[in-house]
Amino acid sequence: MKVTPEHNERIAKMTFASVYPHYITKVEKKGRTKEELLQVIEWLTGYNEIKLQEFIDEKATFKTFFEKATLNTNAHLIKGVICGYRIEEIDNTLTQQVRFLDKLVDELARGRKMEKILR
């Protein structure tokens, strides 16, 4: 599936605060913990729980969230399909970074071992 400019714009304007509760629900429903989710997010972005709360309080967009992030040097190893898109084929950097996060949350919820998730 090809990512459209409209899709990229929608993702850029979406707030982290609007998606984060869904991440928590998804992983907890599958028997994982919020602490594990925080570990995955920190591995990808460098953000700790306090910094995440600041983004939530500010209602920061994903554009701002990822502009300020220090992406893990192994993030390029995140591959596969998420939401119908092959991550490694997404040409918009921001959309690809959001899908990296989606993929890690999905892997956590599916019960993948932490050492495999944190490549």
C-alpha positions, 0 to 999 in steps of 0.5 A: 500500500502506498502512503499518500501525502494526506495520510502523512499530514494526518499522522503529523498532526495527530497528538501523542496524547490521543494515541498513548492510552490506546498503546497502554490498553493494547499491551495490558489487554495482552498481559504486558505492562505499562512499564514494558511499554515505557521501556520500548518507547524509551528504547526507540525515542530516548524519552523517559516517563517524565518526558512522555508526560510533558508531551501528553500535557502539551498535547504535542503532535507526532511531528514535534514528538519525533523532531525532539526524539533521539531515535535509537541507532538500531531503529532501521532494523524494525521491519515488517507490515503494520496497518497495511504498510511495509515499514521499510518502504515508507518514504516519509521519515515521520510516518516511518518513525510513527510506524516504528513505534506502532510496530514495537507496541504491536510486537510487545502486545503479541508477546515477543520477548523484550530482547527481540523487540529491543533489537 
